[in-house]
Amino acid sequence: MSYPFSLPPNRCQSRNLEPAIDARTMEIHHDKHHGAYVNNLNTALEAHPEFHNRDVEWLLRNINSVPENIRTAVRNNGGGHANHSLFWELLAPGGSKEPGGALAKMISDTFGSYNAFVEKFNQAALTRFGSGWAWLGMDPQGKLQVVSTANQDSPFMDGNTPILGLDVWEHAYYLNYQNRRGDYIKAFWPLVNWDAVADNFKATR
Ligand SMILES: [Fe+2]
């Protein structure tokens, strides 16, 4: 999908994520925050038809070839669009509750165990100062990595491919959890649909 970018439907609201994530937070998060990223990305690209056939992943992977006068806008809003689009697909009650198959094996081989992976991911999410994301992604050598990014920076910008992400901006949890980011992180895991993560994993190979 390329310019003009559009806000994906709010599939999360129709899925019941409460009490982990309340419906009001999800509505504002999707409609207002993600909506603004999409609008601002389109505004930035409007006068640049040379990028109108590029998808958001290409724009982020090639952010340095985007003209300087719109680079920050594309980085922040393109990142915001890509990050949230992936995030919504992962939040689904139902589906597999833990990784299986080749992904489960690679997580164990890389991190020692599933629990060790979760611990590492939680640390990345907890220690991200200010706003940002924690990620499980695939690096260009085909190795799994846990990383965190600031603001709406995308793992694509570093050549990595995100397969699982957690939004730790306060807008993702403040109504329900206020300053208790750790409680929000804990509530996130039962929502993860590992079938969606597995699809992302397969697409990287
Ligand atoms: Fe967000």
Residues whose N, C-alpha, C, O or C-beta is under 5 A from the ligand:
A	BS01	LIG	D167 W169 A172
